């Protein structure tokens, strides 16, 4: 029984390590910014991407994207090596191209570059304990259609995990 539990523990710990993901970077005017989402997610579902990169990115991957003129490019895709520095992923594994940079013609969506820290929203539960229900932050939002920039604007980005309750007003917020 002890060996069974130990085997099970090792199995689950290995699976959780394989899901680690570094934040993608988005370069605008030569300045890199960490972003919460990856334009690559518009091309491949997470499971499909993991399958294609199974021997290349055991500890996740990081894309480095850049706005050049009015177009979005993928400059590099690196595996997040668990032990040492990141190593480049061959573009032929995911694309029909032989080298980077790649024009991200598949991407239609928004990339949000935070301009402020996240302001976490807290509410009191019925039991009186503090509960985080979401956050908001000011961001520069770059909107693309087929990899071409169509709009750039400052916006307040909100993420709510739960519906706000009436008892949220007097609970202090935390900035992280």
N, C-alpha and C positions, 0 to 999 in steps of 0.2 A: 504494500500500500504506500509506503514511504517513497519508493522508487517511482510509482505511478504519479504521485503528487509532484515530485521533483521534475519529472518529464513534462508534465502538464504546465508547470510554472515556466520551465525553459522555453517551451513552445510558444506560450503567450508573450513572453518577454521578447522573443525574436520577432514575432509578428508586429508588435508595437514599435520596435526600432525601425522597421522597414518603412513606416509611414511618415517619418520625420520629413518636413518640407521647409526649406529656407525661403524667405521672402524674395519674390522676384524684384528686380530693379528696373526702373524706368528712367532713362536719361533724357533730360530736356535741357537744351542749350549747354551741353557738356556737364551738367550737374546730375549725379545719380540720386534717385529717391527710392526708398523701399515702398512696395505696394502690397496690399492685402490679397489681391487676386492675380491670376496669370492669364494673359490672352490665350495661352495654349489650351486652357480649359474649354474654349469655344470650338476648338478643333477636335479634341479627344476627350472622352469621358475619363474620369479618374481611373477606373478599372482597366480600361483599354490602354491608357498611357502607362500604367504600372506594368501591364503585360508586355508591351513593346520594349520597355526599358528594364525588364526584370534582371538582366545581368549587368546593366550599365549604371543603375542608380539605386543601389540597395538602401541608401540612407536619404533618398529624395533627390530633388534636382532644383536648379535655380536658373531661371531665364533672365537674360539681360536684354532689355528692349530699349529702343531709342526712337525718338521723334526726329526724323531728318526731313526738313522741308515740311510738307504736309502729309508725310507717309510714315507708317509704323514699321520698324524693322526689328527682327530678332538678331541681335549681334552674336550671342553665344547661348548655348544651353550646356550647363555644367552639372555633373553629378556632384551631390554633396557627399564627399567621401567621409566615412565615419572616422577614419584614422588620420588622414593627412589632408593636404590641400585639394581643392576641387579639381576635377579632371573633365575636359570637354567631352560632350556626347556627339558622336558622329551624326551629322544632319541627315544622312541617308536612312537612318533608322526610322525617322518620322516624316521626312519630306523627300521629294524627288530631286533635291538639290545636293550638290557635292560639297559646298562650303558656305560658311556664314560671311556676311550678314544675309538674311533672307527677308524679303518683303512680305509682311504679314497680311496678305490679301484675304485670308480666311476670316480675319477678325472684324466683327461688327459688335460694338459694345463700348463700354466706358472704362477708362483707367482713372482711378482717383488718387491724387497725390495729396497726402495730409499737409495742411498748413498750420494746424494746431494739434495739441495733444487731444486724446479722446477724453470727453467729459462723460463719465459714467453716471447713469440715472439710477437712483436707488428709491425703493419704496419700503414701507413697513408691511410685513405680513399680518395676517389676522392675529397671530401669536405675539406680534410686537417686535419681531426680529427684522434686521436690515436685509434687504434682498436686492441684488443688482438685476435690473430688467432690460438694460440696453445701454447704448452710448450714442454720442453725437460728436462731430468734429467738423471744422471748416476745411474744405479741400478744393484744389484746383482740379476740375473734372475735364478730361479730354475725351470727347466722343468721336468714335470712328465708324465709318461704313466701308466695308471691304478694304480695311487697312488705311483708308484715307481720312485725315482729320476733317471733321465737318463742323465741330463746335468746341470751344474752350471757354469755361466759365467757372467762377467761384461759386460753390454751393455748400450748404450745410448738409452733411451726410448723416443719416440716422440709421441705427440698427437696433431694433427692439425684439427681444426674445419673448416678451410677454406683453400683454396689454397693460398700459399704465392704469393704476388705481387712483382713487381720489385721495389717498393718504401719502402721496409722493412729494408734495410741496415742501414740507418742513424737514426733509431728510437731506443731510449734506451730501454733495457729490464729490467724487474723487477724480483727479486728472492724472492720467498715466500716459 
